[in-house]
Amino acid sequence: MRLLIVDDSSIMRRIIEKNLKDYDIEIIGMAADGDEAVKLVKGEMPDVITLDITMPGMDGLACLDQIMAIHPAAKVMIITALSDKLTGLRALDKGARGFLYKPVNAKDLANAFDRLLKRNKPTIE
């Protein structure tokens, strides 16, 4: 599983990276804006992408349109500070597979990725 992390905050990119270290995921790149993200998607074709909505230049929704045009099989998880439900619904309409509000913690991120990747956690009986 190959992951691209897209967020204009270097702190947020590192938080996502740190919290996903226990997954069998190779982080193939990090982008600070939509233009950089689109270039990386074209070159690397990641399986999973975390995508912020509010970024300088191309915003996350415009970026999502381009990602879906290039690589419709990509599983995109929106991670944003915008708590506007309409934006979340628009992102899901455009092809995002998950939505998470900032600030994120390790548990929320893990749960969201489990759902995104449709992993079943082992249960103890």
Rosetta silent file (secondary structure, phi, psi, omega in degrees, C-alpha in Angstrom):
SEQUENCE: MRLLIVDDSSIMRRIIEKNLKDYDIEIIGMAADGDEAVKLVKGEMPDVITLDITMPGMDGLACLDQIMAIHPAAKVMIITALSDKLTGLRALDKGARGFLYKPVNAKDLANAFDRLLKRNKPTIE
SCORE:     score description
SCORE:     0.000 S_00000001
   1 L     0.000  126.724 -176.342    0.000    0.000    0.000 S_00000001
   2 E  -113.932  131.039 -172.256    1.496    3.306   -1.106 S_00000001
   3 E  -118.834  137.452  169.729    0.477    6.602    0.551 S_00000001
   4 E  -114.996  128.756  178.866    0.711   10.250   -0.484 S_00000001
   5 E  -105.717  123.420 -177.737    0.159   12.835    2.281 S_00000001
   6 E  -122.989  112.994  178.151   -1.139   16.239    1.104 S_00000001
   7 L  -161.921  139.954 -179.638   -1.404   19.116    3.585 S_00000001
   8 L   -74.943  -11.208  178.712   -0.033   22.655    3.584 S_00000001
   9 L   -96.504  117.962  178.350    1.036   22.217    7.239 S_00000001
  10 H   -63.751  -31.742  178.211    4.346   20.389    7.660 S_00000001
  11 H   -64.071  -44.702 -179.703    3.315   19.656   11.269 S_00000001
  12 H   -65.164  -41.057  178.273    0.114   17.966   10.074 S_00000001
  13 H   -58.589  -42.855 -179.312    2.007   15.952    7.445 S_00000001
  14 H   -69.061  -36.400  177.819    4.350   14.664   10.159 S_00000001
  15 H   -62.468  -46.010  179.366    1.454   13.846   12.534 S_00000001
  16 H   -62.266  -46.423  179.783   -0.233   11.762    9.828 S_00000001
  17 H   -58.117  -47.984 -177.632    3.061   10.050    8.975 S_00000001
  18 H   -62.698  -42.514 -176.168    3.828    9.277   12.632 S_00000001
  19 H   -75.455  -11.563  179.456    0.360    7.929   13.376 S_00000001
  20 L  -107.441   10.672 -176.345    0.378    5.587   10.383 S_00000001
  21 L   -66.047  -22.574  179.856    3.787    4.035   11.048 S_00000001
  22 L   -82.526   -6.925  177.935    2.193    0.813   12.375 S_00000001
  23 L   -87.265  156.336  176.035    0.404    0.206    9.062 S_00000001
  24 L   -83.231   68.625 -175.099    1.958   -1.703    6.210 S_00000001
  25 L  -128.588  133.311  174.212    2.103    1.515    4.205 S_00000001
  26 E   -98.766  120.637  177.939    4.971    3.002    2.222 S_00000001
  27 E   -82.588  111.331 -173.901    4.840    6.803    2.240 S_00000001
  28 E   -92.232   -8.297  178.061    5.833    7.662   -1.324 S_00000001
  29 E   173.993  165.782  175.071    5.648   11.422   -0.914 S_00000001
  30 E  -135.359  139.273 -179.678    4.325   14.495    0.810 S_00000001
  31 E  -127.574  143.283 -178.947    2.890   17.564   -0.888 S_00000001
  32 L   -97.196   -7.455  178.583    2.237   21.025    0.526 S_00000001
  33 L  -155.537  171.758 -175.722   -0.287   22.068   -2.143 S_00000001
  34 H   -63.913  -39.333 -179.209   -2.592   20.735   -4.831 S_00000001
  35 H   -61.993  -45.805  178.637   -0.234   21.339   -7.766 S_00000001
  36 H   -63.184  -40.017 -179.958    2.546   19.349   -6.111 S_00000001
  37 H   -61.540  -45.718 -178.759    0.037   16.611   -5.204 S_00000001
  38 H   -61.552  -42.340  177.681   -1.186   16.247   -8.794 S_00000001
  39 H   -60.146  -44.042 -179.718    2.415   15.911  -10.048 S_00000001
  40 H   -66.648  -38.537  178.666    3.122   13.215   -7.457 S_00000001
  41 H   -63.155  -44.420  179.162   -0.088   11.335   -8.281 S_00000001
  42 H   -59.802  -42.220 -175.588    0.839   11.332  -12.005 S_00000001
  43 H   -81.664  -33.373 -170.671    4.337   10.059  -11.276 S_00000001
  44 H  -109.606  -23.122 -178.231    3.734    7.678   -8.387 S_00000001
  45 L    48.554   60.318 -178.746    0.083    6.518   -8.668 S_00000001
  46 L   -65.829  152.767  178.555   -0.364    6.060   -4.880 S_00000001
  47 L   -76.679  -36.463 -174.622   -3.008    3.654   -3.568 S_00000001
  48 E  -131.228  141.377  179.560   -4.068    5.958   -0.727 S_00000001
  49 E  -135.801  129.144  168.148   -3.992    9.758   -0.420 S_00000001
  50 E   -96.244  136.130 -171.388   -4.701   11.963    2.585 S_00000001
  51 E  -137.923  124.149  174.064   -5.868   15.358    1.330 S_00000001
  52 L   -80.326  154.359  177.682   -6.421   18.689    3.064 S_00000001
  53 L   -90.878  -48.688 -173.978   -9.145   20.987    1.682 S_00000001
  54 L   -90.488  103.676  179.125   -7.793   24.427    2.575 S_00000001
  55 L  -140.582  155.320  176.806   -4.447   24.940    0.844 S_00000001
  56 L   -67.055  153.773 -179.501   -2.814   27.810   -1.040 S_00000001
  57 L    72.552 -125.040 -179.770   -3.196   27.748   -4.818 S_00000001
  58 L   -73.805  122.446  179.508   -5.274   24.748   -5.847 S_00000001
  59 L   -78.097  173.734 -174.863   -7.601   23.783   -2.978 S_00000001
  60 H   -63.189  -35.417 -179.201   -8.342   20.214   -1.979 S_00000001
  61 H   -69.624  -41.162  176.780  -11.628   19.911   -3.889 S_00000001
  62 H   -65.881  -39.759  177.906  -10.059   21.069   -7.181 S_00000001
  63 H   -62.948  -42.357  179.175   -7.114   18.764   -6.465 S_00000001
  64 H   -60.070  -41.238  176.946   -9.503   15.876   -5.795 S_00000001
  65 H   -56.730  -46.036 -177.667  -11.128   16.432   -9.214 S_00000001
  66 H   -69.557  -40.117  178.620   -7.733   16.146  -10.903 S_00000001
  67 H   -60.030  -45.839 -177.791   -6.659   13.135   -8.812 S_00000001
  68 H   -65.674  -32.639  177.692   -9.859   11.262   -9.716 S_00000001
  69 H   -68.918  -36.902 -178.300   -9.344   12.082  -13.413 S_00000001
  70 H   -80.723  -44.210 -169.068   -5.768   10.727  -13.294 S_00000001
  71 L  -142.588   74.420 -174.946   -6.195    7.830  -10.870 S_00000001
  72 L   -62.647  -17.709  179.852   -9.853    6.941  -10.142 S_00000001
  73 L   -82.802   -9.015 -178.871   -8.868    3.854   -8.111 S_00000001
  74 L   -63.217  138.493  175.194   -7.035    5.961   -5.498 S_00000001
  75 E   -94.650  110.653 -176.014   -8.576    5.878   -2.030 S_00000001
  76 E  -103.813  126.694  175.745   -8.676    9.507   -0.892 S_00000001
  77 E  -109.151  115.112  176.359   -9.158   10.430    2.771 S_00000001
  78 E   -78.903  128.877  175.098  -10.013   14.092    3.316 S_00000001
  79 E  -127.101  110.302 -170.927   -8.461   15.454    6.526 S_00000001
  80 E  -142.705  156.539  174.504   -9.542   19.044    7.123 S_00000001
  81 L   -84.542  -14.432  178.758  -10.187   21.720    9.719 S_00000001
  82 L   -68.853  120.311 -179.939  -13.367   22.714    7.841 S_00000001
  83 L  -100.051   24.125 -178.746  -16.278   21.387    9.863 S_00000001
  84 L   -83.907  113.613 -176.709  -18.714   22.279    7.089 S_00000001
  85 H   -60.843  -34.033 -179.625  -20.798   19.190    6.272 S_00000001
  86 H   -61.706  -41.447  178.367  -21.550   20.432    2.748 S_00000001
  87 H   -62.362  -40.973  177.671  -17.834   20.470    1.904 S_00000001
  88 H   -62.310  -44.025  178.945  -17.556   16.917    3.194 S_00000001
  89 H   -65.277  -39.350  177.817  -20.494   15.788    1.082 S_00000001
  90 H   -62.733  -41.520  179.346  -19.049   17.534   -1.984 S_00000001
  91 H   -63.267  -42.281  178.833  -15.725   15.756   -1.424 S_00000001
  92 H   -65.761  -38.577  176.308  -17.482   12.384   -1.147 S_00000001
  93 H   -61.676  -34.240 -176.853  -19.471   13.172   -4.309 S_00000001
  94 L   -82.201   -5.254  175.816  -16.208   13.915   -6.116 S_00000001
  95 L   123.212   -5.573  176.928  -14.735   10.537   -5.188 S_00000001
  96 L   -63.318  148.696 -178.154  -13.248   10.805   -1.690 S_00000001
  97 L  -106.492   -8.292 -179.428  -13.724    7.615    0.323 S_00000001
  98 E  -159.066  163.192 -175.351  -13.401    9.077    3.809 S_00000001
  99 E  -146.522  129.939 -178.887  -13.546   12.316    5.767 S_00000001
 100 E  -137.797  136.904  179.104  -11.840   13.250    9.033 S_00000001
 101 E   -92.685  142.793  173.037  -11.865   16.538   10.935 S_00000001
 102 L   -81.893  154.264   -3.993   -8.750   18.161   12.396 S_00000001
 103 L   -73.318  143.896  179.053   -7.310   18.049   14.925 S_00000001
 104 L   -98.648  148.463  172.190   -6.761   14.331   14.422 S_00000001
 105 L  -118.741  170.067 -174.311   -5.512   11.942   17.051 S_00000001
 106 H   -58.445  -41.308 -176.753   -3.919    8.532   16.588 S_00000001
 107 H   -66.876  -46.112  179.781   -7.118    6.622   17.436 S_00000001
 108 H   -62.655  -41.520 -179.927   -9.359    8.579   15.041 S_00000001
 109 H   -64.923  -43.514  178.685   -6.798    8.287   12.259 S_00000001
 110 H   -62.586  -44.922  179.189   -6.402    4.535   12.828 S_00000001
 111 H   -62.328  -43.081 -179.651  -10.180    4.004   12.848 S_00000001
 112 H   -64.544  -40.528  179.338  -10.600    6.084    9.682 S_00000001
 113 H   -70.858  -35.296  175.347   -7.829    4.154    7.919 S_00000001
 114 H   -59.626  -43.855  178.791   -9.280    0.818    9.034 S_00000001
 115 H   -66.949  -43.512 -178.172  -12.572    1.832    7.418 S_00000001
 116 H   -61.030  -43.332 -176.691  -10.824    3.250    4.336 S_00000001
 117 H   -90.934   -1.746 -178.844   -8.765    0.119    3.794 S_00000001
 118 L    53.316   44.556  177.588  -11.624   -2.131    4.962 S_00000001
 119 L   -88.366  145.657  174.004   -9.349   -3.893    7.401 S_00000001
 120 L  -102.821  126.678  177.104  -10.798   -6.038   10.111 S_00000001
 121 L   -77.597  142.218  176.427   -9.134   -5.686   13.453 S_00000001
 122 L   -65.526  141.758  178.972   -8.489   -8.962   15.252 S_00000001
 123 L  -107.493  147.603  178.510  -10.855   -9.516   18.125 S_00000001
 124 L  -101.574  123.909 -178.264   -9.920  -11.136   21.417 S_00000001
 125 L  -111.477    0.000    0.000  -12.458  -13.672   22.601 S_00000001
